[in-house]
Amino acid sequence: MKKFISIGLILVILFGQFGMVGLAEEETPEPDDTVIVVSNVKTYEAKNEDESKNLIKTKDNFKLKITLEVKFGYGGIEKDNLYVQIGNSSSFTPSKTGSKVQAIPNKDEKTFTATFENMYYNGGTDTKIPITITYKKGGKMLTTDDYISITNIEPYKEPEKEEPRDTTKKVPNLAIIGPKTITVNAGDSTYFPFTVQNTSNEGAENITISAELDGASPITLDGSGSENIRGISPSRARDVDFRISVDSNAESNTYPIKINFHFYNYSGDPFTASDTIYVKVENKNTSPLITIGKVETTPSIAEPGKSTNVKLQLKNTGTLEAKDVKISLNNLSNETFTLASGTNTQYIKSLSGGSTEIIYFEITPSEKLAGGNHDLELGLSYKDSKGNPHEDSSKFFVNIASNKGKNSNLIMENLRYPEGAVGQNQTVTVGFSLKNVGKVDAKNIKVMVESSDLSGVVPKTVNTKKINSLEPGKSENLSFAFLTGKEAETRNYPINITVEYEDDLIAT
């Protein structure tokens, strides 16, 4: 017994620099018992077997070699059936390999070496690794448990924590420098450039610059109205610009734009700040006003009763846009003009300031119109950019060809009266046919047959007759009775016939 204890101490002293070998407490075996012990443990660099690894640090990988020695019962062991399996350890685990490897016989034929190619150390303080040795003897698989101890390790230590510092006192200061006001005409769009400077000794990073408008402002921001800057070092500056648009109806005034800053110092503490820029608006615009520019007719002189194409040029003499423009011909009638085709209303979606638009109407002048210029009224309604309604009207003239030879024309035919002398106190009949040889109806016809000397001839019947209408080519027979006087002298007494009438031709 003393001899075995002495050998055990010598082994510990020899291999202590590579790792302590733990040996199970032994009793003197029986002559047929097999005793397998760990005789050596070595650690190497994971990729270099020739270089020993004297110090294993946290998260290191290393190669482990365990040498076994058969103390008793060697003769019955099958050399190719000897294995070493690593048990659970709180500090060491096999990496990229299994936990069980074969122990290979050495040249002395009494020792075996089990090699674990890649072991991982997690930084724990436990140096022990349990192992199980499996071997085959007499056709049976037998096991024995043991452990090894790896002491050349450097366990993990928590880093010392620094005392927290108050970084919120490191405040960057962002401000706008240089000109803060620009002048813009109402209705225009432009860029507003300005410069942001870090006037402090602390750096600013992750900067967001955004513009904020008053709710009643006539200014709008084109785009997002914000810009991101990675950082501005102390005393450094960056140029920024926002695109803005001014309402065309904006009043001449100065309008503020609030510029907000959101940023962080180098320690990640958030801060906010703001500044103000100004837009001076000048408004020289005038409200929309649509007028008739040019008038062209085809043909240039319109023929009564025939289709005429009217080309109208509309012009917005204001500087602001007119929207939802409605154009109407207002005074159409059978007595003047009628539409030859289409409708009397047209629409234009918008008409910008100073621009023109062409529209067309196809009309037919009435045959009742006399030659010359006749007016038509053009009704206009539209809205300005604020939606306020505007209504107006304009007149234009269409030149109508002369209607000479196309009016009504009454003639008297078959005139009947006494051709010889007539005695006193006798009835005399005067008759004739009234015929319309013109082109249009004759209306409100009034026929008067009168004696120029009532001392000789007086009316016996009504001397005035009326005819409502007489169509072209039609005739009307008329007769009037007169009575000669009892004391009439022998001489000629004239009878006057007067015809008055109208037609639908309209004079200029």
GIDAPE-V203959 format. One record per residue. N is the residue number from 1. RES is the residue in one small letter. PHI is phi in radians with two decimals (none if undefined). NEAR is the number of other ideal C-beta (glycine too) atoms within 12 Angstrom. D_LAST is the distance of its C-alpha to the last C-alpha in whole Angstrom. Layout:
n/res/phi/near/d_last
N/RES/PHI/NEAR/D_LAST
N/RES/PHI/NEAR/D_LAST
//
This chain:
n/res/phi/near/d_last
1/m/none/11/154
2/k/-1.10/9/154
3/k/-1.13/12/154
4/f/-1.15/20/151
5/i/-1.14/15/149
6/s/-1.11/12/150
7/i/-1.11/19/148
8/g/-1.05/26/145
9/l/-1.18/16/145
10/i/-1.08/15/146
11/l/-1.11/25/143
12/v/-1.11/25/141
13/i/-1.18/14/142
14/l/-1.17/19/141
15/f/-1.93/30/137
16/g/-1.08/20/136
17/q/-1.24/20/134
18/f/-1.79/33/132
19/g/2.43/39/132
20/m/-1.36/27/134
21/v/-1.69/36/136
22/g/-1.62/26/136
23/l/-2.03/31/139
24/a/-1.20/21/140
25/e/-1.13/12/143
26/e/-1.94/20/146
27/e/-1.99/11/149
28/t/-1.10/15/152
29/p/-1.29/17/151
30/e/-1.23/10/153
31/p/-0.96/11/154
32/d/-1.63/13/152
33/d/-1.24/20/149
34/t/-1.84/29/146
35/v/-2.13/30/145
36/i/-2.06/39/141
37/v/-2.18/35/140
38/v/-1.43/42/138
39/s/-1.82/34/139
40/n/-2.83/29/137
41/v/-2.36/45/133
42/k/-2.31/34/131
43/t/-2.08/40/127
44/y/-2.31/28/125
45/e/-1.07/22/122
46/a/-1.04/25/120
47/k/-1.92/13/119
48/n/-2.54/14/122
49/e/-1.22/18/126
50/d/-1.43/10/128
51/e/-2.00/14/126
52/s/-1.23/22/128
53/k/-1.84/30/125
54/n/-1.38/21/127
55/l/-2.31/20/124
56/i/-1.82/34/122
57/k/-1.79/19/119
58/t/-0.98/20/116
59/k/1.23/19/114
60/d/-1.38/30/116
61/n/-1.89/28/117
62/f/-2.63/38/121
63/k/-1.76/34/123
64/l/-2.09/45/126
65/k/-2.08/34/129
66/i/-2.02/44/132
67/t/-1.78/34/136
68/l/-1.88/43/138
69/e/-2.21/32/142
70/v/-1.53/33/144
71/k/-1.45/26/147
72/f/-2.39/23/148
73/g/1.25/21/148
74/y/-1.15/25/146
75/g/-1.07/15/148
76/g/-1.61/20/146
77/i/-1.48/35/143
78/e/-1.42/24/140
79/k/-1.11/23/139
80/d/-1.56/13/136
81/n/-2.21/23/135
82/l/-2.12/38/135
83/y/-2.31/31/132
84/v/-2.17/39/130
85/q/-2.12/28/127
86/i/-1.49/35/126
87/g/-1.55/22/125
88/n/-1.26/17/123
89/s/-2.29/28/123
90/s/-1.37/17/120
91/s/-2.08/29/120
92/f/-2.24/39/120
93/t/-2.54/26/119
94/p/-1.17/30/119
95/s/-2.12/22/116
96/k/1.15/14/114
97/t/-2.46/21/118
98/g/-1.37/17/119
99/s/-1.60/25/122
100/k/-2.20/20/125
101/v/-2.30/30/126
102/q/-1.44/25/130
103/a/-1.55/36/132
104/i/-1.61/22/134
105/p/-1.12/24/138
106/n/-1.59/21/139
107/k/-1.15/9/142
108/d/-1.29/14/144
109/e/1.13/14/143
110/k/-2.08/23/144
111/t/-2.10/26/141
112/f/-2.32/37/137
113/t/-2.13/28/134
114/a/-1.83/41/130
115/t/-1.97/29/127
116/f/-1.80/38/124
117/e/-1.17/23/122
118/n/-2.56/26/119
119/m/-1.86/39/120
120/y/-2.07/28/117
121/y/-1.91/36/118
122/n/-1.62/22/116
123/g/1.68/20/117
124/g/-1.24/22/119
125/t/-1.70/19/123
126/d/-1.34/21/125
127/t/-1.62/27/127
128/k/-1.50/26/128
129/i/-2.25/40/127
130/p/-1.18/26/129
131/i/-2.32/40/130
132/t/-2.17/30/131
133/i/-1.78/40/134
134/t/-2.04/28/134
135/y/-2.53/34/137
136/k/-2.04/21/138
137/k/-2.55/26/142
138/g/1.06/15/144
139/g/1.38/11/141
140/k/-2.04/14/140
141/m/-1.56/17/137
142/l/-2.11/24/138
143/t/-2.32/22/136
144/t/-2.53/32/137
145/d/-1.79/22/135
146/d/-2.74/33/135
147/y/-2.65/30/133
148/i/-2.14/42/132
149/s/-2.30/29/131
150/i/-1.89/42/129
151/t/-1.81/27/129
152/n/-1.47/27/127
153/i/-2.14/32/124
154/e/-2.14/21/122
155/p/-1.07/23/120
156/y/-1.21/17/117
157/k/-2.14/10/116
158/e/-1.11/8/113
159/p/-1.16/6/112
160/e/-1.20/6/112
161/k/-1.47/6/109
162/e/-1.36/6/107
163/e/-1.16/6/107
164/p/-1.09/8/103
165/r/-1.93/10/101
166/d/-1.45/11/98
167/t/-1.53/17/95
168/t/-1.20/16/93
169/k/-1.42/14/93
170/k/-1.57/22/92
171/v/-1.82/27/89
172/p/-1.22/39/86
173/n/-2.17/26/83
174/l/-1.84/42/80
175/a/-2.63/25/77
176/i/-1.52/33/74
177/i/-2.03/21/75
178/g/1.45/17/72
179/p/-1.05/14/69
180/k/-2.05/23/67
181/t/-2.31/19/64
182/i/-2.22/27/61
183/t/-1.90/20/57
184/v/-2.34/33/54
185/n/-1.35/22/51
186/a/-1.01/31/49
187/g/1.60/28/48
188/d/-1.67/27/51
189/s/-2.12/21/54
190/t/-2.80/21/57
191/y/-1.66/19/61
192/f/-1.90/36/63
193/p/-1.57/20/66
194/f/-2.67/32/69
195/t/-2.04/25/73
196/v/-1.88/37/76
197/q/-2.08/27/79
198/n/-1.57/33/82
199/t/-1.57/23/84
200/s/-1.85/24/87
201/n/-1.70/17/90
202/e/-1.96/28/90
203/g/-1.29/29/88
204/a/-2.04/42/85
205/e/-2.47/28/84
206/n/0.88/22/82
207/i/-1.57/34/79
208/t/-2.03/28/76
209/i/-1.96/37/73
210/s/-2.31/27/70
211/a/-1.74/35/67
212/e/-2.25/23/66
213/l/-1.84/27/63
214/d/-1.19/17/62
215/g/-1.03/9/60
216/a/-1.67/12/57
217/s/-1.23/25/57
218/p/-1.42/29/54
219/i/-1.72/39/56
220/t/-2.16/25/57
221/l/-1.66/26/60
222/d/-1.56/18/59
223/g/1.71/16/62
224/s/-1.31/13/65
225/g/1.25/25/65
226/s/-2.55/19/69
227/e/-2.56/27/71
228/n/-1.85/17/75
229/i/-2.20/29/78
230/r/-1.09/16/81
231/g/-3.10/23/83
232/i/-2.32/33/83
233/s/-1.25/23/86
234/p/-0.95/22/87
235/s/1.19/17/85
236/r/-1.64/25/83
237/a/-2.41/21/79
238/r/-2.36/26/77
239/d/-1.54/20/73
240/v/-2.32/32/70
241/d/-2.54/23/67
242/f/-2.10/33/64
243/r/-1.58/22/61
244/i/-2.21/32/58
245/s/-2.25/27/54
246/v/-1.96/36/52
247/d/-1.05/30/49
248/s/-1.14/32/46
249/n/-1.74/24/46
250/a/-1.10/31/49
251/e/-1.33/19/50
252/s/-1.15/19/51
253/n/-2.96/22/55
254/t/-1.93/23/58
255/y/-2.06/32/59
256/p/-1.49/23/63
257/i/-2.24/35/64
258/k/-1.43/25/68
259/i/-1.87/35/70
260/n/-1.75/26/73
261/f/-2.03/36/76
262/h/-2.23/24/78
263/f/-2.72/35/82
264/y/-2.29/28/85
265/n/-1.46/30/88
266/y/-1.17/23/91
267/s/-1.62/20/93
268/g/1.53/15/90
269/d/-1.42/22/89
270/p/-1.47/20/86
271/f/-2.54/31/84
272/t/-2.32/21/80
273/a/-2.76/27/78
274/s/-2.68/22/75
275/d/-2.59/29/73
276/t/-2.36/22/69
277/i/-2.07/35/66
278/y/-2.35/26/63
279/v/-2.05/39/59
280/k/-1.63/25/57
281/v/-1.75/32/54
282/e/-2.04/20/51
283/n/-1.99/24/47
284/k/-1.96/17/44
285/n/-1.38/30/42
286/t/-2.15/20/39
287/s/-1.10/25/37
288/p/-1.13/38/35
289/l/-2.53/27/31
290/i/-1.71/43/29
291/t/-2.26/26/25
292/i/-1.52/32/23
293/g/-1.50/23/24
294/k/-2.20/17/23
295/v/-2.25/30/20
296/e/-2.27/22/20
297/t/-2.08/31/19
298/t/-2.22/21/21
299/p/-1.23/17/20
300/s/-1.12/16/18
301/i/-2.00/20/15
302/a/-1.29/37/14
303/e/-1.68/26/15
304/p/-0.99/37/14
305/g/1.48/23/17
306/k/-2.08/23/19
307/s/-1.15/22/20
308/t/-2.31/35/19
309/n/-1.63/25/21
310/v/-1.92/38/20
311/k/-1.87/23/23
312/l/-2.03/34/23
313/q/-1.75/24/26
314/l/-1.73/34/27
315/k/-2.27/27/29
316/n/-1.56/34/32
317/t/-1.43/23/32
318/g/-1.49/28/35
319/t/-1.70/26/38
320/l/-1.70/34/39
321/e/-1.28/33/39
322/a/-1.81/44/36
323/k/-2.07/27/37
324/d/0.88/23/36
325/v/-1.38/35/32
326/k/-2.09/30/30
327/i/-2.09/38/26
328/s/-2.35/27/24
329/l/-1.53/35/20
330/n/-1.66/25/20
331/n/-1.89/22/16
332/l/-1.37/27/17
333/s/-2.85/21/17
334/n/-1.17/17/17
335/e/-1.44/18/13
336/t/-2.15/28/12
337/f/-2.34/38/14
338/t/-2.24/28/18
339/l/-1.35/26/21
340/a/-1.42/25/23
341/s/-2.82/15/26
342/g/1.30/19/28
343/t/-2.04/18/27
344/n/-1.56/26/24
345/t/-2.24/20/27
346/q/-2.30/26/29
347/y/-2.28/20/32
348/i/-2.22/29/34
349/k/-1.08/15/37
350/s/-2.77/21/37
351/l/-2.45/38/35
352/s/-1.22/26/38
353/g/-1.03/27/37
354/g/1.41/20/35
355/s/-1.66/23/35
356/t/-2.19/21/32
357/e/-2.56/29/31
358/i/-1.79/22/29
359/i/-2.25/35/27
360/y/-2.30/25/25
361/f/-2.30/35/23
362/e/-2.00/26/22
363/i/-2.16/38/19
364/t/-2.22/29/17
365/p/-1.19/40/14
366/s/-1.22/30/13
367/e/-1.20/30/13
368/k/-1.46/31/11
369/l/-1.35/39/8
370/a/-1.33/27/6
371/g/-1.15/26/7
372/g/2.15/22/6
373/n/-1.53/20/7
374/h/-2.20/34/7
375/d/-1.58/23/10
376/l/-2.23/37/14
377/e/-1.77/24/17
378/l/-1.87/35/20
379/g/-1.52/25/23
380/l/-2.23/37/26
381/s/-2.44/26/30
382/y/-2.85/34/33
383/k/-2.17/25/37
384/d/-1.54/31/39
385/s/-1.15/28/42
386/k/-1.58/19/44
387/g/1.56/13/41
388/n/-1.28/17/39
389/p/-1.39/18/36
390/h/-2.31/28/33
391/e/-2.30/19/29
392/d/-2.75/28/26
393/s/-2.55/22/22
394/s/-2.42/27/20
395/k/-1.86/21/16
396/f/-2.36/32/15
397/f/-2.10/23/12
398/v/-2.06/40/12
399/n/-1.44/28/11
400/i/-1.82/38/10
401/a/-1.12/27/11
402/s/-1.07/19/10
403/n/-1.77/30/11
404/k/-1.03/16/13
405/g/1.49/15/16
406/k/-2.00/25/15
407/n/-1.56/30/14
408/s/-1.37/33/17
409/n/-2.66/24/19
410/l/-1.73/38/22
411/i/-2.25/22/25
412/m/-1.79/26/29
413/e/-2.19/17/32
414/n/0.93/17/36
415/l/-1.19/22/36
416/r/-2.18/21/39
417/y/-2.87/24/41
418/p/-1.14/21/44
419/e/-1.63/9/45
420/g/-1.80/8/48
421/a/-1.29/15/49
422/v/-2.10/25/49
423/g/-1.33/16/52
424/q/-1.23/19/52
425/n/0.97/17/51
426/q/-2.05/21/50
427/t/-1.51/20/47
428/v/-2.09/33/44
429/t/-1.93/24/42
430/v/-2.02/34/38
431/g/-2.40/26/37
432/f/-2.95/26/34
433/s/-1.85/22/32
434/l/-1.81/34/28
435/k/-2.10/27/27
436/n/-1.64/30/24
437/v/-1.77/22/23
438/g/-1.55/27/20
439/k/-1.83/23/19
440/v/-2.29/32/18
441/d/-1.11/27/19
442/a/-1.69/35/19
443/k/-2.20/24/20
444/n/0.90/19/21
445/i/-1.39/30/23
446/k/-2.20/23/24
447/v/-1.95/32/27
448/m/-2.12/22/29
449/v/-2.05/35/32
450/e/-2.29/22/34
451/s/-1.47/28/37
452/s/-1.46/17/36
453/d/-2.48/19/40
454/l/-1.26/18/42
455/s/-1.32/16/45
456/g/-1.96/27/45
457/v/-2.42/37/43
458/v/-2.24/26/42
459/p/-1.14/24/40
460/k/-1.72/21/42
461/t/-2.11/19/40
462/v/-1.03/16/37
463/n/-1.61/26/34
464/t/-2.23/19/31
465/k/-2.22/26/30
466/k/-2.11/19/28
467/i/-2.19/27/27
468/n/-1.12/15/25
469/s/-2.73/21/23
470/l/-2.43/34/24
471/e/-1.25/22/24
472/p/-1.00/20/23
473/g/1.50/18/27
474/k/-1.63/20/28
475/s/-2.23/21/30
476/e/-2.35/29/31
477/n/-1.48/20/34
478/l/-2.27/34/34
479/s/-2.56/26/37
480/f/-2.33/33/37
481/a/-1.87/25/41
482/f/-2.21/35/42
483/l/-2.20/25/45
484/t/-1.34/31/47
485/g/-1.32/24/49
486/k/-1.23/14/52
487/e/-2.03/10/53
488/a/-1.15/25/50
489/e/-1.39/15/51
490/t/-1.43/13/51
491/r/-3.03/14/47
492/n/-1.49/16/44
493/y/-2.06/28/42
494/p/-1.21/17/38
495/i/-2.01/32/36
496/n/-1.66/19/32
497/i/-1.99/29/30
498/t/-2.15/20/26
499/v/-2.10/30/24
500/e/-2.02/19/21
501/y/-2.79/30/19
502/e/-2.30/24/16
503/d/-2.39/29/14
504/d/-1.54/27/13
505/l/-1.17/31/10
506/i/-1.80/25/7
507/a/-1.31/17/4
508/t/-1.37/17/0
//
